[in-house]
Amino acid sequence: MSRLFEPVTLGSLRLKNRLVMTAMSTCFAGPGGEVTDRLVEYYATRAGGGVGLITVEEAYIHPQLPHVKNALGVFGSHLIPGLQRVTRRIHENGSRASLQIGLYFRQALNGFPRYAASSKAPDCSAGCKELTPEEIQYLTGLYADAAERAREARFDAIEIHACHGCLVAEFLSPYWNHRDDEYGGSQSGRFRFALEILKMIRNRLGDEYPLLFRISGSEFTPDGFTPEDAVALSKELENGGLSAVSVSGGLGHVNHIAIPPGDVPRGLLLPIGKQIRSEVNVPVIIGNSMTPKMAAEAVSSGMADLIGIGRPLIADPQWPHKVKAGRANEIRHCLRCNQGCFGALQDESRPYIRCMYNPEVGREFECPIQEAESKKKIIVIGGGPAGCEVARVSKIRGHRVVLLEKSAFLGGQINLAAATPAKSDFRKMVEFYAGELKRLQVDVRLGTEATDELLKSLTADVYVFAIGSRPVKPPIPGVDLPHVILAWEVLAGKIQLPEGPVAVIGGGASGLETADFIADGHHSVTVIEMLNTAGRDIQPGIGVREGLMQRLEEKQVKIFTGYRAVKIEEDGVIISDRPLIGGGNETRVPAGRVVLALGMQSPLSEQRPDLPDQAMWYRVGDCRNPGNAIQAIHQAFDLAIRI
């Protein structure tokens, strides 16, 4: 790991190590692009974790063109004092600061007309306006103006966003760029806008100020930007005075390699990075969800000069310090679930990003975990994610904590999620909680059922029930037949399915992921869903749902939507296209096994459990209101900081 912590230079800029936090939108800025306390302390915390360079999220350069809600702005001089607060805190905490600047028309949020590199781009409809050369020159000036403001705000470097379908990427990629003038056609035409931006910034800031470009190594789509394009562009940028090239990939609305979910191979971009590195003399930065071991090997083998770390630093700001100190086993690893971070950018109802199991993200300025004024004895019943989070935070605050878990291991339903094909990363959550509770010396009692007698005998001040939920078993005729089983029994390996057709009743996340698990070539699988769309509880647009549906299609899983299971027979399921009460056209689905995946319900009543009279008690997680892991963990955190 020592290679990761060697000093390195980007032009005139010396970094203390080879680790770079890549730019990720947070939605922590104000509605006019202004800096907030939330944003400042978020970056200060990551700087304090030991990363060499912080790339502050993309800042928009035109006041009418934020790319996400509450995006950071750099379009006016009035924003400079706030940006100086960001650089000051990053520097105080030991890191260098870079600002990514960029521009999207494709993601305009306020009704601004769609301008494009080419009016013939795949997503351009009637009214799409192709940029004229005069407009291109105007925009080039906006980049240079923003670069000057960034330098005045005391950023140590600037990064130009030139991938992921932003405007510069539209010009670079033949997928988007179908122009027939000097800004289209060959590589020299497609590269022209990027090179003109670089030239104008160099003319404004001089030859020594560090400038980086974030480019695609490949868009991984037919007719898109290729590795050969990436090599050629990198060479041209180097000739124009580039200090370093940062390599990403993918095309967000076509594939999900830019912010890869769990089914995308780690280190996918490394071979492309090596290809670029062999052709240029400036440093090459590569990321794409590498583990510490992979990152160290990438540097040692010459595939990268620096390692980009994005979501892993959202999940654990102390990632660099832990790796350097030989404590990588203590890292709260990113699960690549995309639910809290990328998901917030796609969901207008959510104000800003979060992390599934780091509830402090975006709350660093609050310092939410404080020592408890009155130390208590707390009994936590249940060792799933909610119970583990309550125990962890309560122990940090100084309480005496006992956690009771009736099974032989922690993690609860997270262990079931980790069994599915694209969620093996979820095992890292279980490992983190098990390790943290041991490190904090929480009294964890596995294989211990929380009977009324035991709970009374422990005489605690506070009891927290985090016992999860139980599957819904509907009153379908035949539901009690011996070949009818529950989804969790399949995922937990309790029941081995014989070869033959399988019907899964329920097409939400649980049903679809169970179908994905079962459809391994020995079973033909049919999913029956009452609603008109399967997987409605899986957020679209973040790669998870899209990857799952693609795998199910490849595995030839048949999905009936808008159908009700009206009867289960020994060798099949009768379904109706009248999902309200049945009737209508009925179809018979062959099935040697029937798997129920129809949601969960709380096993607890509202009545107070039989506990000592003076004790406080709470319910948290699924036993309070069944939902997903991020809801359960954040609810648990909010409870634990109040006790």
C-alpha positions in Angstrom: 0.0 0.0 0.0 3.0 2.3 0.4 2.9 3.4 -3.2 -0.5 5.0 -2.7 1.1 7.4 -0.1 4.0 8.6 -2.1 4.1 12.4 -2.9 3.3 13.2 -6.5 3.1 16.4 -8.6 0.5 17.6 -11.1 2.5 20.2 -13.0 3.5 22.8 -10.3 1.2 21.3 -7.7 2.7 18.8 -5.2 0.3 16.4 -3.5 1.1 14.4 -0.3 -0.2 11.2 -1.8 -1.7 9.6 -4.9 -5.3 9.7 -3.7 -7.8 12.0 -5.4 -11.4 12.6 -4.4 -13.3 12.7 -7.6 -16.0 15.3 -8.3 -19.5 14.2 -7.2 -22.6 16.4 -7.0 -24.1 16.6 -3.5 -26.9 19.2 -3.8 -25.5 20.8 -0.7 -25.2 24.3 -2.2 -27.9 26.9 -1.9 -30.6 27.5 -4.5 -28.5 30.2 -6.2 -25.3 28.1 -6.3 -24.0 29.6 -3.1 -21.8 27.8 -0.6 -23.5 26.5 2.6 -22.2 25.3 5.9 -23.3 21.8 5.0 -21.2 21.8 1.8 -18.1 23.3 3.6 -17.9 20.8 6.4 -18.7 17.9 4.1 -15.5 18.6 2.1 -13.5 19.6 5.2 -14.3 16.2 6.7 -13.1 14.4 3.6 -9.9 16.5 3.6 -9.3 15.5 7.2 -9.5 11.8 6.2 -6.1 12.1 4.5 -6.8 12.3 0.7 -4.2 14.2 -1.2 -6.5 16.2 -3.5 -10.2 17.1 -3.1 -12.0 17.7 -6.4 -14.9 19.8 -5.3 -18.1 19.0 -7.3 -18.9 20.4 -10.7 -19.7 24.1 -10.5 -22.0 25.5 -13.2 -20.7 28.5 -15.2 -24.0 30.0 -16.4 -26.6 31.3 -13.9 -29.5 29.6 -15.8 -27.9 26.2 -16.2 -27.5 24.3 -13.0 -27.1 20.6 -13.8 -28.7 19.3 -10.6 -30.9 20.9 -7.9 -28.9 23.0 -5.5 -25.7 22.7 -7.6 -22.6 24.7 -6.7 -22.0 27.8 -8.8 -19.0 29.6 -10.1 -20.8 31.9 -12.6 -20.4 35.2 -10.7 -17.9 37.0 -8.6 -20.4 37.2 -5.7 -19.8 33.4 -5.2 -16.0 33.7 -4.7 -16.1 34.5 -0.9 -18.1 31.3 -0.3 -15.8 29.3 -2.4 -12.9 30.7 -0.4 -14.5 29.2 2.7 -14.4 25.8 1.0 -10.7 26.0 0.0 -9.7 27.4 3.5 -11.3 24.5 5.3 -9.8 21.9 2.9 -6.4 23.5 3.3 -6.7 23.6 7.1 -7.4 19.9 7.1 -4.3 19.0 5.1 -5.5 18.5 1.5 -5.2 20.4 -1.7 -8.4 21.6 -3.5 -9.4 21.5 -7.1 -12.7 22.7 -8.6 -14.5 20.9 -11.4 -16.2 23.3 -13.8 -18.7 22.3 -16.4 -21.9 22.9 -18.4 -24.9 20.9 -19.3 -27.8 21.8 -21.6 -29.2 18.2 -21.5 -29.9 18.5 -17.8 -31.3 22.0 -17.7 -33.7 22.2 -14.7 -35.5 25.5 -15.3 -36.9 25.3 -18.8 -33.9 26.8 -20.6 -34.0 25.8 -24.3 -32.0 22.7 -25.2 -28.8 23.7 -27.0 -26.6 20.9 -28.3 -23.3 20.2 -30.1 -25.5 18.9 -32.9 -29.2 19.2 -33.6 -29.0 15.6 -34.9 -27.9 14.2 -31.5 -30.0 11.1 -30.5 -31.9 13.0 -27.7 -32.6 16.2 -29.7 -36.2 16.7 -30.7 -38.0 19.5 -32.4 -36.8 22.9 -31.1 -33.3 21.6 -30.2 -30.8 24.4 -31.1 -27.4 23.5 -32.6 -24.8 25.9 -31.2 -23.3 28.3 -33.7 -19.6 29.1 -33.8 -20.3 32.5 -32.2 -22.2 30.8 -29.3 -19.4 28.3 -28.9 -16.9 31.1 -28.5 -19.2 32.8 -25.9 -19.3 29.5 -23.9 -15.5 29.1 -24.2 -15.3 32.5 -22.5 -17.6 31.4 -19.7 -15.2 28.5 -18.9 -12.2 30.9 -18.8 -14.1 33.4 -16.6 -15.0 30.6 -14.2 -11.4 29.4 -14.1 -10.3 32.8 -13.1 -12.9 32.9 -10.3 -11.7 29.5 -9.1 -8.1 30.7 -8.9 -9.3 33.8 -7.0 -11.1 31.5 -4.6 -7.7 29.9 -3.9 -8.3 26.6 -5.6 -5.0 24.8 -6.2 -6.2 23.4 -9.6 -9.1 23.4 -12.0 -10.7 20.4 -13.7 -12.8 20.7 -16.8 -15.7 18.2 -17.0 -15.5 16.6 -20.4 -17.4 13.3 -20.0 -20.7 11.8 -19.0 -22.7 13.6 -21.6 -21.9 17.1 -20.5 -21.6 19.8 -23.3 -17.9 19.3 -23.9 -18.5 15.5 -24.1 -21.2 16.2 -26.7 -18.6 17.8 -28.9 -16.0 15.1 -28.3 -18.2 12.1 -29.0 -19.4 10.9 -32.4 -22.5 9.6 -30.6 -23.6 13.2 -30.1 -21.6 15.2 -32.6 -23.0 15.0 -36.1 -21.8 18.5 -37.2 -20.3 19.1 -40.6 -18.3 22.3 -39.8 -15.0 22.9 -38.1 -16.4 21.6 -34.8 -17.4 18.1 -36.1 -16.4 15.2 -38.2 -12.9 14.0 -37.6 -11.1 13.9 -34.2 -9.6 17.3 -34.9 -13.0 18.8 -35.4 -14.6 17.0 -32.4 -11.7 17.9 -30.1 -11.7 21.6 -31.2 -14.0 23.0 -28.5 -12.1 21.3 -25.6 -8.8 22.5 -26.9 -10.1 26.0 -27.3 -11.3 26.0 -23.7 -7.8 24.8 -22.6 -6.1 27.4 -24.7 -8.2 30.3 -23.4 -7.7 29.3 -19.8 -4.0 28.9 -20.3 -3.9 32.4 -21.8 -5.8 33.8 -18.8 -4.0 31.8 -16.0 -0.5 31.2 -17.5 1.5 28.1 -18.0 2.1 27.1 -14.4 -1.4 26.9 -12.9 -2.5 23.2 -12.7 -5.3 22.3 -15.2 -6.9 18.9 -15.5 -9.5 17.4 -17.8 -12.0 14.7 -16.8 -12.5 12.6 -19.9 -14.1 9.3 -20.9 -11.8 6.4 -21.5 -14.7 5.0 -23.4 -18.4 5.6 -23.6 -19.0 1.8 -24.0 -21.7 2.3 -26.6 -21.7 1.9 -30.4 -20.7 5.0 -32.3 -19.5 6.6 -29.0 -16.2 7.9 -27.7 -13.6 5.1 -27.9 -10.3 4.3 -26.1 -8.5 5.4 -29.3 -10.3 8.7 -29.1 -9.3 9.0 -25.4 -5.6 8.4 -26.2 -5.7 10.9 -29.1 -7.5 13.5 -27.0 -5.1 13.1 -24.1 -2.1 13.7 -26.4 -3.7 16.8 -27.8 -4.5 18.1 -24.4 -1.0 17.5 -23.2 0.4 19.4 -26.2 -1.9 22.3 -25.1 -0.5 22.4 -21.6 -2.6 20.0 -19.6 -1.3 19.1 -16.2 -3.1 15.7 -15.7 -5.9 13.7 -17.2 -8.6 12.1 -15.1 -10.3 9.1 -16.8 -13.9 8.1 -16.3 -16.2 6.3 -18.7 -19.7 5.4 -19.7 -22.7 7.3 -20.9 -25.2 7.9 -18.1 -28.5 7.5 -20.0 -27.3 4.5 -22.0 -25.2 2.6 -19.5 -24.1 3.1 -15.9 -20.4 2.8 -15.9 -19.8 6.4 -14.8 -21.4 5.7 -11.4 -21.3 1.9 -11.5 -23.7 -0.2 -9.4 -22.7 -3.6 -8.0 -22.9 -5.6 -11.3 -20.2 -3.6 -13.0 -16.7 -5.1 -12.7 -14.4 -3.1 -10.5 -11.4 -1.5 -12.2 -13.0 -1.7 -15.6 -11.2 1.4 -16.8 -7.7 0.3 -15.8 -6.6 -1.2 -19.2 -7.7 2.0 -20.9 -5.8 4.1 -18.3 -2.7 2.1 -19.0 -3.2 2.7 -22.7 -3.4 6.4 -22.2 -0.5 6.5 -19.8 1.7 4.8 -22.3 1.2 7.6 -24.8 1.4 10.7 -22.5 3.8 12.1 -20.0 1.3 13.9 -17.7 -0.1 12.0 -14.7 -3.2 9.8 -15.3 -5.9 9.5 -12.7 -8.1 6.4 -12.7 -11.0 5.4 -10.4 -14.0 3.2 -10.9 -14.7 1.7 -7.5 -11.4 0.1 -6.8 -10.6 -1.6 -3.5 -7.4 -0.5 -1.6 -5.6 -3.6 -2.8 -6.6 -3.0 -6.5 -5.6 0.7 -6.2 -2.2 -0.2 -4.9 -1.7 -2.8 -7.6 -2.9 -0.3 -10.3 -0.1 2.1 -9.3 2.5 -0.5 -8.9 1.8 -2.1 -12.3 1.8 1.2 -14.1 -1.9 1.4 -15.0 -2.3 4.7 -13.1 -0.3 7.5 -11.5 -3.1 8.5 -9.1 -6.2 6.8 -7.9 -9.6 8.5 -8.0 -11.9 7.8 -5.0 -15.5 8.9 -5.2 -18.3 7.2 -3.4 -15.9 5.3 -1.0 -15.1 8.7 0.5 -18.8 9.5 0.9 -19.2 6.2 2.8 -15.9 6.6 4.8 -14.0 9.9 4.8 -11.2 8.1 6.8 -10.5 5.7 3.9 -7.0 7.0 3.3 -6.0 7.2 6.9 -7.3 3.6 7.6 -5.5 2.2 4.6 -2.2 4.0 5.5 -2.4 2.8 9.1 -3.0 -0.9 8.1 -6.6 -0.7 9.3 -8.4 -1.4 6.0 -10.6 -3.9 7.8 -12.2 -1.0 9.6 -13.3 0.8 6.4 -17.0 1.4 5.9 -16.9 0.3 2.3 -19.2 1.7 -0.4 -21.7 -0.9 -1.4 -22.2 0.6 -4.9 -26.0 0.6 -4.2 -26.3 4.2 -5.6 -29.4 4.7 -3.4 -28.3 7.5 -1.2 -25.9 9.4 -3.5 -26.7 9.0 -7.1 -30.3 8.3 -6.2 -30.8 11.8 -4.7 -29.7 13.4 -7.9 -32.5 11.6 -9.7 -35.2 12.1 -7.2 -36.6 15.7 -6.9 -38.3 14.8 -3.5 -34.9 14.3 -1.8 -33.0 17.5 -1.0 -29.5 16.2 -1.1 -27.3 13.1 -1.1 -27.0 10.6 1.7 -25.2 7.3 2.2 -27.0 4.1 3.0 -25.0 3.4 6.2 -23.1 6.6 6.9 -25.9 8.8 8.2 -23.5 11.7 9.0 -23.1 12.5 5.3 -24.3 16.1 4.9 -24.7 16.5 8.6 -21.0 17.0 9.4 -21.6 20.6 10.3 -24.1 19.6 13.0 -21.5 17.3 14.7 -24.5 15.0 15.5 -22.8 12.4 17.6 -22.2 14.0 21.0 -21.3 12.4 24.3 -24.5 11.7 26.3 -25.2 13.9 29.2 -26.7 11.0 31.1 -25.2 7.6 30.6 -27.8 4.8 30.3 -27.9 1.1 30.0 -29.5 0.2 26.6 -30.7 -3.1 25.4 -31.0 -3.5 21.7 -33.1 -6.4 20.5 -32.1 -7.4 17.0 -28.8 -7.5 15.2 -29.9 -6.3 11.7 -28.7 -3.0 10.3 -31.0 -0.9 12.4 -30.1 -2.6 15.6 -26.4 -2.5 14.8 -26.5 1.2 14.1 -28.3 2.0 17.3 -25.8 0.0 19.2 -22.8 1.6 17.5 -23.9 5.2 17.9 -25.1 4.6 21.5 -21.8 3.1 22.5 -19.8 6.0 20.9 -21.9 8.4 23.0 -20.9 6.6 26.2 -23.9 4.4 26.9 -23.6 0.8 28.1 -25.0 -1.3 25.4 -26.1 -4.9 25.2 -27.2 -6.3 21.8 -29.3 -9.5 21.7 -29.6 -11.4 18.4 -31.4 -14.8 18.3 -29.5 -16.0 15.2 -25.8 -17.0 15.1 -24.8 -13.9 13.1 -25.4 -10.2 12.7 -26.8 -8.5 9.6 -30.4 -9.6 9.5 -31.9 -9.3 6.0 -28.8 -7.7 4.6 -27.4 -11.2 4.5 -30.2 -12.2 2.1 -29.6 -9.1 -0.1 -25.9 -10.1 -0.3 -26.9 -13.5 -1.7 -28.4 -12.0 -4.8 -26.2 -11.8 -8.0 -25.5 -8.0 -8.0 -25.4 -7.3 -4.3 -22.4 -9.3 -2.9 -20.9 -5.9 -1.8 -23.6 -5.8 0.9 -21.6 -8.4 2.8 -19.2 -5.5 3.6 -21.9 -3.8 5.6 -22.3 -6.9 7.8 -18.5 -7.1 8.2 -18.3 -3.4 9.1 -20.9 -3.6 11.8 -19.5 -6.8 13.3 -16.0 -5.3 13.3 -17.1 -2.0 14.8 -19.2 -3.4 17.5 -16.3 -5.6 18.5 -13.9 -2.7 18.4 -16.2 -0.6 20.5 -16.6 -3.4 22.9 -20.4 -3.6 22.6 -21.8 -6.6 24.5 -23.1 -8.6 21.6 -24.9 -11.8 22.5 -25.6 -14.0 19.5 -27.9 -17.0 19.6 -29.8 -15.3 22.3 -33.6 -14.9 22.1 -35.0 -11.9 23.9 -37.6 -13.5 26.1 -39.7 -11.5 28.5 -37.8 -13.0 31.4 -34.4 -12.1 30.0 -35.4 -8.5 29.1 -36.8 -8.0 32.7 -33.7 -9.5 34.2 -31.4 -7.1 32.4 -33.1 -4.1 34.0 -32.1 -1.5 31.4 -33.0 2.1 31.2 -33.9 1.9 27.5 -35.0 -1.0 25.3 -34.8 -0.7 21.5 -36.6 -3.2 19.4 -35.1 -3.7 16.0 -36.3 -7.2 15.3 -37.1 -6.7 11.6 -40.2 -7.7 9.8 -41.9 -10.9 8.6 -43.1 -11.9 5.2 -46.7 -11.4 4.2 -48.5 -14.6 3.4 -51.7 -13.8 1.5 -55.0 -15.8 1.6 -54.5 -17.3 -1.9 -56.2 -20.7 -2.2 -53.3 -23.3 -2.1 -50.9 -21.0 -0.3 -50.3 -23.7 2.3 -49.3 -26.4 -0.2 -45.9 -28.0 0.6 -44.3 -26.7 -2.6 -45.1 -23.0 -1.7 -42.1 -21.4 0.0 -40.9 -17.9 1.0 -38.3 -15.8 -0.9 -36.1 -15.6 2.2 -35.9 -19.4 2.5 -34.5 -19.5 -1.0 -32.0 -16.7 -0.6 -30.8 -18.1 2.8 -30.2 -21.5 1.3 -32.8 -23.1 3.5 -34.4 -24.8 0.6 -32.8 -26.2 -2.5 -35.0 -25.9 -5.6 -35.2 -29.0 -7.9 -34.9 -28.4 -11.5 -38.1 -27.3 -13.3 -40.4 -24.3 -13.6 -40.7 -21.8 -10.7 -43.3 -19.1 -10.2 -42.5 -16.1 -8.1 -45.6 -14.3 -6.8 -44.6 -10.6 -6.3 -42.7 -8.5 -8.7 -41.2 -5.9 -6.4 -37.5 -5.7 -5.6 -37.6 -8.8 -3.5 -39.4 -10.9 -6.1 -37.2 -9.7 -9.0 -34.0 -10.2 -7.1 -35.1 -13.7 -6.0 -36.0 -14.5 -9.7 -32.5 -13.3 -10.7 -31.0 -15.6 -8.0 -33.1 -18.6 -9.1 -32.7 -18.3 -12.9 -29.4 -19.9 -13.2 -30.0 -22.2 -16.2 -31.7 -25.0 -14.3 -35.0 -23.3 -13.7 -37.4 -21.4 -16.0 -38.8 -18.6 -13.9 -42.0 -16.6 -14.2 -42.8 -13.6 -12.1 -46.4 -12.6 -11.4 -47.0 -8.9 -10.4 -50.3 -7.3 -9.7 -49.2 -3.8 -10.5 -48.7 -2.5 -14.1 -44.9 -2.3 -13.7 -42.5 -4.7 -12.1 -39.9 -3.3 -9.7 -41.7 -0.1 -8.9 -39.9 0.0 -5.6 -36.5 0.1 -7.2 -35.5 3.6 -8.2 -34.9 4.0 -11.9 -32.0 5.9 -13.4 -29.3 4.8 -11.1 -28.3 1.6 -12.8 -29.6 -0.9 -10.3 -33.1 -1.5 -11.8 -31.8 -1.3 -15.3 -29.1 -3.9 -14.7 -31.5 -6.2 -12.9 -34.1 -6.0 -15.7 -31.4 -6.6 -18.3 -30.2 -9.7 -16.5 -33.8 -11.0 -16.1 -34.3 -10.5 -19.9 -31.0 -12.3 -20.7 -32.1 -15.2 -18.4 -35.4 -15.4 -20.2 -37.4 -14.7 -17.0 -41.1 -14.1 -18.0 -42.9 -11.3 -16.2 -46.6 -10.9 -16.0 -47.7 -7.5 -14.9 -51.3 -6.5 -14.1 -52.1 -10.1 -13.1 -53.4 -11.5 -9.8 -52.5 -15.0 -8.5 -56.0 -16.4 -7.8 -55.1 -20.0 -7.1 -52.0 -22.2 -6.4 -52.2 -25.8 -7.6 -49.7 -28.6 -7.2 -48.0 -28.0 -10.5 -48.9 -24.4 -11.4 -50.5 -21.0 -10.6 -53.7 -19.7 -12.0 -53.5 -16.0 -12.7 -56.1 -13.4 -13.8 -55.8 -10.2 -15.8 -58.4 -8.7 -13.5 -56.1 -8.0 -10.5 -58.8 -6.3 -8.3 -60.7 -9.5 -7.4 -59.9 -11.9 -10.2 -62.1 -13.1 -13.0 -61.6 -12.1 -16.6 -59.1 -14.0 -18.6 -57.2 -16.6 -16.6 -53.9 -18.1 -17.5 -52.1 -21.1 -16.1 -48.4 -20.7 -15.2 -46.6 -24.0 -14.8 -44.7 -24.2 -11.5 -43.1 -27.1 -9.6 -42.3 -24.6 -6.9 -44.0 -21.3 -6.0 -42.0 -18.6 -4.2 -43.9 -15.9 -2.3 -42.3 -12.4 -2.3 -45.2 -10.2 -1.4 -43.7 -7.7 1.0 -43.1 -7.5 4.8 -45.1 -6.6 7.9 -44.1 -5.6 11.4 -44.3 -8.5 13.9 -44.9 -6.1 16.8 -48.2 -4.6 18.1 -48.5 -1.1 19.3 -49.0 -2.4 22.8 -46.1 -1.8 25.3 -44.0 -4.9 25.8 -43.7 -6.5 29.3 -40.7 -4.4 30.5 -39.7 -2.7 33.8 -42.1 0.1 34.6 -39.6 2.9 34.4 -37.9 1.8 31.2 -38.3 3.7 28.0 -38.8 1.6 24.8 -38.6 2.3 21.1 -39.1 0.5 17.9 -36.8 1.1 15.0 -36.3 -0.2 11.4 -38.6 -2.7 9.8 -40.5 -3.6 13.0 -41.6 0.0 13.2 -42.4 0.5 9.5 -41.1 -2.0 6.9 -39.0 -0.3 4.3 -35.5 -0.4 2.9 -32.1 -0.5 4.6 -31.3 3.2 4.2 -34.5 4.2 5.9 -33.9 1.7 8.7 -30.3 2.8 9.4 -31.0 6.5 9.2 -34.0 6.1 11.5 -31.8 4.1 13.9 -29.1 6.8 13.8 -31.6 9.6 14.6 -32.9 7.6 17.5 -29.4 6.9 18.9 -28.3 10.5 18.9 -31.3 11.4 21.0 -31.1 8.8 23.7 
